[in-house]
Amino acid sequence: MSLTFDPDALRALATLLIDSGLTEIELEEGDRRLRLARTLMQAPAPAPIMVQGGHEAPIPAATSAPAASADAADPARHPGAVKSPMVGVAYLAPEPGAAPFIAIGQTVSAGQTLLLIEAMKTFNQIKAPRAGTITRILITAGQPVEYDEPLVILE
């Protein structure tokens, strides 16, 4: 059994589908049934790249940067990057609701705890390799981190 539909009516239904924000329209008339559906493609939200005063800052729009600022564009190449020594979940405070270990602009001493990484149900202190000032925090509390991922910029 072959069903034919008016192409103009189908276009009108497709337009209604898009304009209304619906993902599906179904019509039934006698023994004829028509279902129009569309799949919404949703772009992933940009991941936060740093925390300032406990707030996430979105990734800035792409711009052309001079080659000299490669360290600024790629935190992993920054000479002051403190990288994760393990895979785990990063925490910025010793417990929920507690003050964070560090903040942007804070001066830290060598060996001072910067954050914790939980791996295999063990909390591992990530300590400052040298004295300096925290200029960027590249992770958020509760964020999974990978081995060698930059966590903090220490200048």
CORCOR-V401679 format. One record per residue. N is the residue number from 1. RES is the residue in one letter. SS is DSSP state (H for helix, E for strand, L for the rest). PHI is phi in whole degrees, 0 to 359 (* if undefined). D_FIRST is the distance of its C-alpha to the first C-alpha in Angstrom with 2 decimals. Layout:
<<N RES SS PHI D_FIRST> <N RES SS PHI D_FIRST>>
This chain:
<<1 M L * 0.00> <2 S L 255 3.80> <3 L L 254 6.58> <4 T L 239 9.99> <5 F L 232 13.29> <6 D L 295 16.77> <7 P H 302 18.65> <8 D H 293 21.85> <9 A H 292 20.56> <10 L H 295 19.43> <11 R H 298 22.92> <12 A H 297 24.58> <13 L H 293 22.98> <14 A H 296 24.01> <15 T H 296 27.46> <16 L H 299 27.71> <17 L H 300 26.88> <18 I H 289 29.68> <19 D H 296 32.17> <20 S H 274 32.00> <21 G L 81 32.37> <22 L L 287 29.39> <23 T L 253 27.47> <24 E E 204 24.22> <25 I E 229 22.44> <26 E E 229 19.66> <27 L E 237 18.25> <28 E E 223 16.37> <29 E E 219 15.76> <30 G L 65 14.51> <31 D L 265 11.25> <32 R E 261 10.76> <33 R E 224 12.76> <34 L E 227 14.35> <35 R E 230 17.10> <36 L E 249 19.53> <37 A E 220 22.31> <38 R L 224 25.25> <39 T L 256 27.94> <40 L L 275 31.48> <41 M L 263 33.92> <42 Q L 248 37.31> <43 A L 287 40.40> <44 P L 294 42.98> <45 A L 291 46.01> <46 P L 296 49.15> <47 A L 282 51.45> <48 P L 293 54.89> <49 I L 248 57.65> <50 M E 197 60.74> <51 V E 242 62.16> <52 Q E 239 64.85> <53 G L 62 66.60> <54 G L 88 63.79> <55 H E 246 61.02> <56 E E 279 58.29> <57 A E 249 58.29> <58 P L 290 54.99> <59 I L 294 54.77> <60 P L 291 56.01> <61 A L 297 53.92> <62 A L 294 54.25> <63 T L 223 57.09> <64 S L 277 58.97> <65 A L 244 62.05> <66 P L 294 65.04> <67 A H 299 65.44> <68 A H 295 68.60> <69 S H 263 66.63> <70 A H 301 64.56> <71 D H 294 66.19> <72 A H 290 65.11> <73 A H 285 61.51> <74 D L 240 61.33> <75 P H 304 63.19> <76 A H 295 63.20> <77 R H 268 65.53> <78 H L 292 67.84> <79 P L 295 71.28> <80 G L 261 71.51> <81 A E 290 68.17> <82 V E 261 68.53> <83 K E 257 65.75> <84 S L 289 64.28> <85 P L 274 65.96> <86 M L 200 63.07> <87 V L 270 59.48> <88 G E 175 59.25> <89 V E 242 58.87> <90 A E 271 61.32> <91 Y E 228 63.22> <92 L L 267 65.52> <93 A E 227 67.56> <94 P L 292 69.25> <95 E L 199 67.21> <96 P L 303 64.69> <97 G L 86 66.45> <98 A L 278 69.43> <99 A L 295 70.64> <100 P E 293 69.18> <101 F L 297 71.40> <102 I L 223 71.26> <103 A L 216 70.48> <104 I L 301 70.18> <105 G L 88 73.71> <106 Q L 284 75.34> <107 T E 270 78.04> <108 V E 238 77.78> <109 S L 257 80.28> <110 A L 301 79.75> <111 G L 89 78.43> <112 Q L 289 77.13> <113 T E 291 73.81> <114 L E 263 71.02> <115 L E 192 68.06> <116 L E 241 66.78> <117 I E 236 64.07> <118 E E 271 62.78> <119 A E 222 61.98> <120 M L 54 61.64> <121 K L 64 62.86> <122 T E 240 66.00> <123 F E 268 66.93> <124 N E 253 68.50> <125 Q E 284 70.67> <126 I E 257 70.05> <127 K E 255 73.44> <128 A L 294 74.61> <129 P L 287 75.81> <130 R L 202 78.41> <131 A L 285 79.66> <132 G E 169 77.88> <133 T E 244 75.78> <134 I E 286 72.12> <135 T E 255 70.36> <136 R E 210 66.70> <137 I E 245 64.84> <138 L L 264 61.61> <139 I L 232 59.97> <140 T L 245 59.11> <141 A L 298 60.13> <142 G L 84 57.81> <143 Q E 278 56.25> <144 P E 293 55.54> <145 V E 233 57.63> <146 E L 255 57.71> <147 Y L 301 60.74> <148 D L 71 62.58> <149 E L 282 60.62> <150 P E 293 62.95> <151 L E 252 63.74> <152 V E 215 66.60> <153 I E 254 68.55> <154 L E 242 72.30> <155 E L 242 74.67>>
